[in-house]
Amino acid sequence: MTVQEYNKCADLYADNLYRFILKSIQNKDNSKDLVQDAYEILWLNIKLVEFDKAKSYLFTVAYRKMIDFIRKNKRISAFETAPEMEYSHSEQYSDLKEILNFAVSKLPEDQRTVVLLRDYEGYSYDEISEITGLNESQVKVYIFRARVFLKNYIKNPQLVI
């Protein structure tokens, strides 16, 4: 890969990569850092990566960096462990996108990753399998389970109204 092709990769894929990471970890600064780390690794391996494979390479590296980041920061107390009264209110508000984003954040990490890659980024099952290291049938199972969960979560009228 040449320097010009590397710069073209940055122009073409940086936004998609950032959105993918942001949807998974819900933190803008950490998402930017992980995207930057992925591009740094691509730069270090510029001679080894072909331009045609750069997108998959970037998403694979970013996914693995994200998993490492999540494992490293697991000690931080989760939102679910906070007492309900601290984050709830009785006002009604209906924004389906917000509800969907919250529902996606409730998915297990593997399911969230594959559904984001498939439905938000438009990757094929084969590409998702390559990025995540899962086999294709497991990717299909995770996507199915995630979609069932999201459908049931959104179908609950108390959440949408």
C-alpha atoms as one frame of an Amber mdcrd trajectory, in Angstrom:
protein
   0.000   0.000   0.000   1.247   3.468  -0.794   0.979   6.600   1.325  -1.668
   7.955  -1.046  -3.718   4.780  -0.641  -3.342   5.027   3.141  -4.663   8.591
   3.023  -7.533   7.426   0.831  -8.336   4.748   3.450  -8.484   7.445   6.094
 -10.881   9.478   3.955 -13.083   6.523   3.052 -13.314   4.478   6.232 -12.577
   6.662   9.267 -16.175   7.807   9.772 -17.635   4.309   9.454 -15.019   2.918
  11.798 -15.691   5.674  14.334 -19.471   5.083  14.225 -18.978   1.349  14.700
 -16.740   1.803  17.739 -18.905   4.595  19.186 -22.053   2.455  18.988 -20.253
  -0.287  20.861 -18.535   1.587  23.680 -20.671   4.754  23.932 -17.741   7.111
  24.555 -16.617   9.666  21.960 -13.080  10.207  23.219 -12.300   6.521  23.655
 -13.817   5.794  20.242 -11.544   8.370  18.628  -8.553   6.855  20.402  -9.406
   3.348  19.226  -9.854   4.503  15.627  -6.526   6.308  15.822  -4.899   3.150
  17.196  -6.312   1.132  14.290  -4.900   3.586  11.766  -1.575   3.585  13.572
  -1.358  -0.189  13.278  -2.285   0.059   9.602   0.501   2.614   9.158   3.010
   0.335  10.873   1.982  -2.499   8.548   1.556  -0.383   5.416   3.889  -2.583
   3.384   2.036  -5.780   4.376  -1.585  -4.719   3.771  -3.046  -4.455   0.296
  -5.314  -1.497  -0.443  -8.199  -3.832  -1.375  -8.029  -5.483   2.059  -7.527
  -2.279   4.070 -11.169  -1.832   5.116 -11.465  -5.345   6.549  -8.043  -4.994
   8.146  -9.027  -1.708   9.831 -12.322  -3.065  11.144 -10.633  -6.225  12.411
  -7.909  -4.271  14.208 -10.427  -1.797  15.641 -12.705  -4.609  16.805  -9.831
  -6.346  18.586  -8.650  -3.072  20.141 -12.215  -2.426  21.301 -12.458  -5.880
  22.909  -9.137  -5.284  24.690 -10.398  -1.881  25.858 -13.664  -3.364  27.159
 -11.850  -6.134  29.022  -9.442  -3.638  30.523 -12.241  -1.372  31.749 -14.614
  -4.043  33.074 -13.840  -3.065  36.628 -15.766   0.170  36.233 -19.232  -0.185
  37.720 -21.921  -0.696  35.122 -25.003   1.424  34.630 -27.182  -1.534  35.598
 -25.641  -1.716  39.082 -26.701   1.833  39.995 -29.889   2.171  42.041 -32.863
   2.761  39.756 -33.982   5.975  41.447 -30.721   7.715  40.512 -31.290   7.505
  36.762 -35.062   7.223  36.303 -37.793   9.805  36.038 -41.539   9.713  35.576
 -41.702  11.995  32.528 -42.746  10.349  29.295 -40.585  10.809  26.238 -40.826
   8.894  22.985 -37.878   8.863  20.658 -37.631   5.576  18.824 -34.005   6.102
  17.819 -33.036   6.685  21.438 -34.988   3.618  22.512 -33.325   1.536  19.791
 -29.851   2.771  20.776 -30.593   1.911  24.399 -31.869  -1.527  23.364 -28.718
  -2.110  21.286 -26.597  -1.160  24.294 -28.406  -3.864  26.320 -27.290  -6.608
  23.913 -24.370  -8.867  24.845 -21.095  -7.660  23.324 -20.882 -10.317  20.579
 -24.482  -9.790  19.464 -24.134  -6.007  19.531 -20.972  -6.158  17.441 -22.387
  -8.385  14.721 -25.699  -6.551  14.484 -23.897  -3.203  14.209 -21.606  -4.549
  11.502 -24.527  -6.095   9.591 -27.329  -3.551   9.978 -25.452  -0.283  10.505
 -22.352  -0.839   8.378 -23.783  -3.245   5.781 -21.166  -5.999   5.962 -21.942
  -9.488   4.643 -21.960 -12.499   6.941 -18.640 -13.619   5.499 -17.021 -10.227
   6.131 -18.370 -10.113   9.690 -17.014 -13.603  10.248 -13.597 -12.454   9.051
 -13.626  -9.309  11.209 -14.806 -10.925  14.441 -13.148 -14.314  14.109 -16.486
 -16.109  14.556 -17.653 -18.703  12.065 -20.405 -17.667   9.659 -23.128 -19.793
  11.250 -22.377 -18.287  14.680 -22.605 -14.796  13.159 -26.051 -15.654  11.769
 -27.175 -17.013  15.147 -25.978 -13.898  17.000 -27.692 -11.599  14.505 -30.931
 -13.584  14.764 -30.880 -13.517  18.564 -30.068  -9.810  18.626 -32.903  -8.994
  16.244 -35.374 -11.056  18.285 -34.296  -9.232  21.443 -34.594  -5.818  19.740
 -38.004  -6.686  18.292 -39.334  -7.783  21.685 -37.775  -4.795  23.423 -39.271
  -2.267  21.027 -42.612  -4.079  20.827 -43.157  -3.309  24.521 -45.662  -0.403
  24.336 -44.569   1.059  27.656 -41.129   1.809  26.217 -42.356   3.387  22.973
 -45.269   5.446  24.308
